Amino acid sequence: MRKPILAILIVVLSVLLSVGVGLAQEPVTLEFWGGWTGPDGTIMQELVDEYNAANPGVQVNLSVQQWSPLFDQFIAAGSAQQAPDIMSMHPQEIAQFVELGLIEPVTELVATSEVYTEDAYLPKAWELQFYNDTMYGLPFDLGVHGVYYNVDLFEAAGIEEFPTNQEEMLEAMRLLTLDADGNHPGDEGFDPENIVQYAINMHTNHHAFYQWYALYNQLGGELLSEDGTQCVMDTDKATQAWQWLQDLVYVHYAAPQGQTDYARDFLTGRTAMLVDGPWQIPAMEAAAEESGFNWATAGYPTIFDEPATWGSGHTFTLPVYGDPDKREAAVDFIEWLGSNSLGWLASGQLPVRHDVIESEGYGELVGRDAFVETLQYQELLPNIPKFNEIFAANAPSPMNVMGQRIILENADIRTEVEAACSAITGILSIP
């Protein structure tokens, strides 16, 4: 009787061992959330695929949607004590998620990391990762607004160099704006109802107040009090900055009213310039390859007193409610991205690691220099706990409402500025 029993035990043991081996071979799945919905999203997916292929024991699942709804989903997931293993965001959004208790400090990670070391990064990129003297983010890139321009249309208009001040910019935009008969604004017979080529785009989304923020900073304007408890917008300076943008649509006829597809209008020649970030570079490169589209870039123009441009960047954070058993794998993936960030530059985003900036591969990329040169003038929106309530792009936040009413509806600027500032102070006053 012993032999059958022994045989049965051997079979059972072998089954258990095979199940154990099968379980051990199940890959760890990491949930990675980001808002790269433009051409940059394709590049990020390629990086994820490369990591997955090289690391069969860990599989990263990249989930992408627009940033604002992504953050809403992140907050909902956190409320349910569930979260992705890695959450991407912008440095100016760190404070709100810290105060909500949704992201953890990365101090211990950095203390032992050979990738995320302070001396490996641009000082500004590193400094932006802190809130209340604690580091919560890991830097990946930086970005600023710049200007893409159609070289052929500039040459046809007789513009030899990109304008560098307000006077030059206005004249260039006049020459680049044409009605169906070839007339420019100011010419006898110019028909503003029949414009076939505009000089520049005009944002009707959150990038409208991003542009305003750059111009307001060029005037030396402050948005919030030093203690962050109230809005201190200078009404005159805020109005002056908005007036420049509003007049491009309704006075100079240099930009379309109610525009929505800014990149397409630029690539089809409807507009001669496009204000946007470096993330549009892949689309420009693709158009150049497919149709010979002749483009170049310039820094955001200094219209007023001092250079300034809106900017941001991408940061990796570790959610509080991510799976603790997957934390080691999540850190490994983030460190892999940091050490392989040269590949990310195909997205157009700007490097923040010294070794990447000094690499031969970066030197061969085109269109980036104009953006990199203006990084020193980058102005980020305030990193405050109530960031989303004031700046959200997908909700009636004070800044979004102000921008849309001024640009879309040609509303009285001073009235809208005062209303926005009052609303901001009201939001900040609520505990």
C-alpha positions as CSV (number, residue, x, y, z in Angstrom):
1,M,0.0,0.0,0.0
2,R,2.9,2.3,0.5
3,K,3.9,2.6,-3.1
4,P,0.5,3.9,-4.3
5,I,0.4,6.4,-1.5
6,L,4.0,7.5,-2.3
7,A,3.1,7.9,-5.9
8,I,0.1,10.0,-5.1
9,L,2.2,12.3,-2.9
10,I,4.7,12.7,-5.6
11,V,2.0,13.6,-8.1
12,V,0.4,16.1,-5.7
13,L,3.9,17.6,-4.9
14,S,4.7,18.0,-8.6
15,V,1.3,19.7,-9.2
16,L,1.9,22.1,-6.3
17,L,5.4,22.9,-7.6
18,S,4.2,23.5,-11.1
19,V,1.5,25.9,-9.8
20,G,4.1,27.7,-7.7
21,V,6.4,28.0,-10.7
22,G,3.5,29.3,-12.8
23,L,2.6,31.9,-10.1
24,A,6.3,33.0,-9.8
25,Q,6.4,33.6,-13.6
26,E,3.3,35.8,-13.6
27,P,4.7,39.3,-14.4
28,V,4.1,42.3,-12.1
29,T,1.7,44.7,-13.8
30,L,2.3,48.4,-13.1
31,E,-0.3,51.0,-13.7
32,F,1.2,54.2,-15.1
33,W,-1.0,57.3,-15.7
34,G,-0.1,60.3,-17.8
35,G,-1.7,63.0,-19.9
36,W,0.3,62.8,-23.1
37,T,-2.5,63.0,-25.6
38,G,-0.5,64.6,-28.4
39,P,2.3,63.2,-30.5
40,D,4.3,62.8,-27.3
41,G,1.9,60.1,-26.1
42,T,3.2,57.9,-29.0
43,I,6.8,58.3,-27.9
44,M,5.9,57.5,-24.3
45,Q,4.2,54.3,-25.4
46,E,7.3,53.4,-27.4
47,L,9.4,53.8,-24.3
48,V,7.0,51.7,-22.2
49,D,7.1,49.0,-24.9
50,E,10.9,49.0,-24.9
51,Y,11.0,48.5,-21.1
52,N,8.4,45.8,-21.2
53,A,10.3,43.9,-23.9
54,A,13.5,44.1,-21.8
55,N,11.8,43.2,-18.5
56,P,9.4,40.3,-19.0
57,G,8.9,40.0,-15.3
58,V,7.4,43.5,-15.2
59,Q,4.8,44.8,-17.6
60,V,3.9,48.5,-17.5
61,N,0.4,49.5,-18.6
62,L,0.3,53.1,-19.8
63,S,-3.1,54.9,-19.4
64,V,-3.4,58.2,-21.1
65,Q,-6.1,60.9,-21.1
66,Q,-6.3,64.7,-20.9
67,W,-4.5,66.0,-17.8
68,S,-7.5,67.6,-16.0
69,P,-9.9,64.6,-16.3
70,L,-6.9,62.4,-15.4
71,F,-6.4,64.3,-12.2
72,D,-10.1,64.0,-11.4
73,Q,-9.8,60.3,-11.9
74,F,-6.7,60.2,-9.7
75,I,-8.6,62.0,-6.9
76,A,-11.5,59.6,-7.2
77,A,-9.1,56.6,-7.1
78,G,-7.4,58.0,-4.1
79,S,-10.7,58.5,-2.3
80,A,-11.4,54.8,-2.8
81,Q,-7.8,54.0,-1.6
82,Q,-6.8,52.7,-5.0
83,A,-4.4,54.4,-7.3
84,P,-1.9,53.8,-10.1
85,D,1.6,52.7,-9.2
86,I,3.1,55.7,-10.9
87,M,1.4,59.1,-11.4
88,S,2.7,61.8,-13.8
89,M,1.9,65.4,-13.3
90,H,3.4,68.9,-13.6
91,P,5.5,70.4,-10.8
92,Q,3.0,73.2,-10.2
93,E,0.4,70.5,-9.3
94,I,2.4,68.8,-6.6
95,A,1.0,70.9,-3.6
96,Q,-2.6,70.0,-4.2
97,F,-1.9,66.3,-4.2
98,V,0.3,66.5,-1.2
99,E,-2.4,68.3,0.8
100,L,-5.0,65.7,-0.4
101,G,-2.7,63.0,1.0
102,L,-2.3,61.3,-2.4
103,I,1.4,61.3,-3.1
104,E,4.4,60.3,-1.0
105,P,7.8,61.9,-0.5
106,V,10.6,60.5,-2.6
107,T,13.3,61.5,-0.2
108,E,14.3,57.9,0.6
109,L,14.3,56.9,-3.0
110,V,16.6,59.8,-3.9
111,A,18.9,59.0,-1.0
112,T,19.8,55.6,-2.6
113,S,19.3,56.3,-6.3
114,E,22.2,56.5,-8.8
115,V,19.9,58.1,-11.4
116,Y,18.0,60.8,-9.5
117,T,20.9,62.7,-8.0
118,E,20.8,66.5,-7.7
119,D,24.0,67.2,-9.6
120,A,22.8,65.2,-12.6
121,Y,19.9,67.7,-13.2
122,L,19.4,71.3,-14.1
123,P,19.0,73.2,-10.8
124,K,15.6,74.6,-11.7
125,A,14.2,71.2,-12.7
126,W,15.3,69.8,-9.3
127,E,14.1,72.7,-7.2
128,L,10.6,72.4,-8.7
129,Q,10.0,69.0,-7.2
130,F,9.8,70.3,-3.6
131,Y,6.9,71.4,-1.5
132,N,7.3,72.7,2.0
133,D,11.0,71.7,1.8
134,T,10.2,68.1,1.0
135,M,10.8,66.4,-2.3
136,Y,7.7,64.7,-3.8
137,G,8.5,64.6,-7.5
138,L,11.2,63.2,-9.8
139,P,12.0,65.5,-12.8
140,F,11.6,64.2,-16.4
141,D,11.6,67.3,-18.6
142,L,10.7,71.0,-18.9
143,G,8.7,72.9,-21.5
144,V,7.9,76.4,-22.4
145,H,5.7,78.2,-24.9
146,G,7.5,79.3,-28.1
147,V,6.5,80.2,-31.6
148,Y,6.5,77.9,-34.7
149,Y,6.6,79.8,-37.9
150,N,6.1,79.0,-41.6
151,V,9.4,79.9,-43.3
152,D,7.9,80.1,-46.8
153,L,5.1,82.5,-45.7
154,F,7.6,84.7,-43.9
155,E,9.7,84.9,-47.0
156,A,6.7,85.6,-49.2
157,A,5.8,88.5,-46.8
158,G,9.4,89.8,-47.0
159,I,10.1,89.2,-43.4
160,E,13.8,88.3,-43.1
161,E,14.1,87.8,-39.3
162,F,11.7,86.8,-36.7
163,P,10.4,89.9,-34.8
164,T,11.8,90.5,-31.3
165,N,9.6,93.3,-29.9
166,Q,6.1,94.6,-29.9
167,E,6.5,97.0,-32.8
168,E,8.2,94.4,-35.0
169,M,5.7,91.8,-34.1
170,L,2.7,94.0,-35.1
171,E,4.2,94.9,-38.4
172,A,5.0,91.2,-39.1
173,M,1.5,90.2,-38.2
174,R,0.1,92.9,-40.5
175,L,2.2,91.6,-43.4
176,L,1.2,88.0,-42.7
177,T,-2.5,88.6,-42.6
178,L,-4.3,88.5,-46.0
179,D,-7.8,88.8,-47.3
180,A,-9.0,87.1,-50.4
181,D,-7.8,90.0,-52.6
182,G,-4.3,90.0,-51.1
183,N,-4.9,93.0,-48.9
184,H,-3.4,93.5,-45.4
185,P,-5.0,95.1,-42.4
186,G,-4.7,98.8,-42.9
187,D,-4.7,98.6,-46.7
188,E,-7.6,100.3,-48.5
189,G,-10.2,97.8,-49.3
190,F,-9.1,95.2,-46.7
191,D,-12.0,92.9,-45.9
192,P,-11.9,91.5,-42.3
193,E,-14.9,89.3,-43.2
194,N,-12.9,87.5,-45.9
195,I,-9.5,86.7,-44.4
196,V,-7.7,83.7,-46.0
197,Q,-4.5,83.8,-44.1
198,Y,-4.0,84.9,-40.5
199,A,-0.7,85.8,-38.9
200,I,-1.0,83.8,-35.7
201,N,-3.3,81.4,-33.8
202,M,-5.3,82.5,-30.8
203,H,-6.0,80.0,-28.1
204,T,-9.5,79.7,-26.8
205,N,-8.7,77.0,-24.2
206,H,-6.5,77.2,-21.1
207,H,-3.5,78.1,-23.2
208,A,-5.1,81.6,-23.5
209,F,-4.4,82.4,-19.9
210,Y,-1.0,80.7,-20.1
211,Q,-0.2,83.3,-22.8
212,W,-1.6,86.0,-20.6
213,Y,0.4,84.8,-17.7
214,A,3.6,85.2,-19.7
215,L,2.7,88.7,-20.8
216,Y,1.6,89.6,-17.2
217,N,5.0,88.5,-16.0
218,Q,6.7,90.5,-18.7
219,L,5.1,93.5,-17.0
220,G,6.2,92.4,-13.5
221,G,2.8,91.4,-12.3
222,E,2.1,89.3,-9.3
223,L,-0.9,86.9,-9.0
224,L,-1.1,85.8,-5.4
225,S,0.0,87.4,-2.1
226,E,3.2,86.0,-0.6
227,D,1.3,84.0,2.0
228,G,-0.9,82.6,-0.8
229,T,-4.2,83.7,0.9
230,Q,-5.5,86.2,-1.7
231,C,-5.3,87.4,-5.3
232,V,-3.2,90.5,-5.7
233,M,-3.5,91.0,-9.5
234,D,-2.5,94.4,-10.7
235,T,-5.6,95.3,-12.6
236,D,-3.9,97.8,-14.9
237,K,-1.1,95.3,-15.8
238,A,-3.5,92.4,-16.1
239,T,-5.7,94.4,-18.4
240,Q,-2.7,95.5,-20.5
241,A,-1.6,91.9,-21.0
242,W,-5.1,90.7,-22.0
243,Q,-5.6,93.7,-24.3
244,W,-2.6,92.7,-26.4
245,L,-4.1,89.2,-27.0
246,Q,-7.7,90.4,-27.5
247,D,-6.6,93.1,-30.0
248,L,-4.9,90.5,-32.1
249,V,-8.4,89.1,-32.8
250,Y,-10.7,92.1,-32.8
251,V,-8.5,95.1,-33.7
252,H,-5.6,93.8,-35.8
253,Y,-7.4,90.9,-37.3
254,A,-4.2,88.9,-37.0
255,A,-5.7,85.9,-35.3
256,P,-9.0,84.0,-35.9
257,Q,-11.9,84.3,-33.6
258,G,-13.2,81.1,-32.1
259,Q,-10.2,79.0,-33.3
260,T,-10.1,75.4,-32.1
261,D,-7.6,73.3,-34.2
262,Y,-4.4,75.4,-33.8
263,A,-1.9,72.9,-35.1
264,R,-3.9,71.9,-38.2
265,D,-4.5,75.6,-39.1
266,F,-0.8,76.2,-39.0
267,L,0.2,73.1,-41.0
268,T,-2.4,74.0,-43.7
269,G,-1.2,77.6,-44.0
270,R,-4.3,79.2,-42.5
271,T,-2.0,80.7,-39.9
272,A,1.6,81.7,-40.4
273,M,2.6,81.2,-36.7
274,L,1.7,78.9,-33.9
275,V,2.2,79.6,-30.2
276,D,2.7,76.2,-28.5
277,G,5.1,74.0,-26.7
278,P,7.9,71.7,-27.9
279,W,5.6,68.8,-27.8
280,Q,4.4,69.8,-31.3
281,I,7.8,69.2,-32.8
282,P,7.0,65.6,-33.8
283,A,4.0,66.8,-35.8
284,M,6.2,69.4,-37.5
285,E,8.9,66.8,-38.3
286,A,6.2,64.5,-39.8
287,A,4.8,67.3,-41.9
288,A,8.3,68.2,-43.2
289,E,8.9,64.6,-44.2
290,E,5.6,64.0,-45.8
291,S,5.0,67.3,-47.6
292,G,8.2,69.4,-47.3
293,F,6.6,71.7,-44.8
294,N,9.2,74.4,-44.1
295,W,9.1,75.4,-40.4
296,A,11.3,76.9,-37.8
297,T,11.0,78.0,-34.1
298,A,11.5,81.1,-32.1
299,G,11.3,82.0,-28.5
300,Y,8.1,83.5,-27.1
301,P,8.4,87.3,-28.0
302,T,9.1,89.9,-25.5
303,I,6.1,92.2,-26.0
304,F,6.5,94.3,-22.8
305,D,9.3,95.1,-20.3
306,E,11.1,91.9,-19.5
307,P,11.4,88.4,-21.2
308,A,9.0,85.8,-19.7
309,T,7.2,82.8,-21.1
310,W,4.8,80.3,-19.6
311,G,6.3,77.0,-18.8
312,S,5.8,73.7,-17.1
313,G,7.3,70.2,-17.1
314,H,6.6,66.6,-16.4
315,T,7.3,64.9,-13.0
316,F,6.9,61.3,-11.7
317,T,5.2,60.8,-8.4
318,L,4.5,57.7,-6.2
319,P,0.9,57.6,-5.1
320,V,0.1,56.8,-1.5
321,Y,-2.5,54.2,-2.5
322,G,-0.4,52.4,-5.1
323,D,0.2,48.7,-4.4
324,P,3.1,48.5,-1.9
325,D,4.1,45.1,-3.2
326,K,4.8,46.7,-6.5
327,R,6.7,49.7,-5.2
328,E,10.2,48.3,-5.9
329,A,9.2,47.5,-9.6
330,A,7.7,51.0,-9.9
331,V,10.9,52.6,-8.7
332,D,12.9,50.5,-11.1
333,F,10.8,51.6,-14.1
334,I,11.0,55.3,-13.1
335,E,14.8,55.0,-12.8
336,W,14.9,53.3,-16.2
337,L,13.0,56.3,-17.7
338,G,15.3,58.7,-16.1
339,S,18.4,57.0,-17.4
340,N,16.9,56.6,-20.9
341,S,15.4,60.0,-21.2
342,L,17.3,60.7,-24.4
343,G,14.7,58.7,-26.2
344,W,12.0,60.9,-24.7
345,L,13.4,63.9,-26.6
346,A,11.8,62.5,-29.8
347,S,8.6,63.8,-28.2
348,G,9.9,67.4,-28.5
349,Q,10.1,67.9,-24.7
350,L,13.2,69.6,-23.3
351,P,16.0,67.7,-21.4
352,V,16.8,68.3,-17.8
353,R,19.7,65.9,-17.3
354,H,23.2,67.3,-18.0
355,D,24.4,64.1,-19.7
356,V,21.5,64.3,-22.2
357,I,22.0,68.0,-22.9
358,E,25.7,67.3,-23.6
359,S,25.1,64.2,-25.7
360,E,25.7,63.9,-29.4
361,G,22.1,62.6,-29.9
362,Y,20.6,65.8,-28.5
363,G,22.9,68.0,-30.6
364,E,21.4,66.4,-33.8
365,L,17.8,67.3,-32.9
366,V,16.3,70.3,-34.7
367,G,13.9,73.0,-33.5
368,R,14.7,72.7,-29.8
369,D,17.2,75.5,-29.4
370,A,14.7,78.3,-29.4
371,F,12.8,76.6,-26.5
372,V,15.9,75.8,-24.6
373,E,17.2,79.4,-24.8
374,T,14.0,80.7,-23.2
375,L,14.0,78.2,-20.3
376,Q,15.7,80.8,-18.2
377,Y,12.6,83.0,-18.5
378,Q,10.1,80.2,-17.7
379,E,7.2,81.1,-15.4
380,L,5.2,78.4,-13.8
381,L,1.8,78.9,-12.4
382,P,1.8,78.9,-8.5
383,N,2.3,75.5,-6.8
384,I,-0.6,75.8,-4.4
385,P,-3.0,73.4,-2.7
386,K,-6.0,74.8,-4.5
387,F,-4.4,74.8,-7.9
388,N,-7.2,72.8,-9.7
389,E,-9.9,75.1,-8.3
390,I,-8.2,78.2,-9.8
391,F,-6.5,76.9,-12.9
392,A,-8.4,73.8,-14.1
393,A,-8.7,73.5,-17.8
394,N,-11.8,71.3,-17.9
395,A,-14.0,73.3,-15.4
396,P,-15.3,76.8,-14.9
397,S,-12.2,77.9,-13.0
398,P,-11.7,81.6,-12.6
399,M,-8.7,81.8,-14.9
400,N,-10.3,79.6,-17.6
401,V,-13.6,81.6,-17.5
402,M,-11.7,84.9,-17.6
403,G,-9.7,83.8,-20.7
404,Q,-12.6,82.4,-22.6
405,R,-14.8,85.4,-22.0
406,I,-12.1,87.9,-23.1
407,I,-11.0,86.0,-26.2
408,L,-14.2,84.3,-27.3
409,E,-16.7,86.9,-26.4
410,N,-14.7,90.1,-26.6
411,A,-15.8,90.9,-23.1
412,D,-14.7,94.0,-21.1
413,I,-11.2,93.1,-19.9
414,R,-11.1,95.1,-16.6
415,T,-14.5,93.7,-15.5
416,E,-13.3,90.1,-16.2
417,V,-10.0,90.7,-14.4
418,E,-11.7,92.1,-11.3
419,A,-14.2,89.2,-11.3
420,A,-11.5,86.6,-11.6
421,C,-9.4,88.1,-8.8
422,S,-12.4,88.3,-6.5
423,A,-13.2,84.6,-7.3
424,I,-9.7,83.5,-6.6
425,T,-9.6,85.3,-3.2
426,G,-12.9,83.6,-2.4
427,I,-11.5,80.2,-3.2
428,L,-8.3,80.8,-1.2
429,S,-10.2,82.1,1.8
430,I,-12.1,78.8,2.3
431,P,-10.2,76.5,4.7
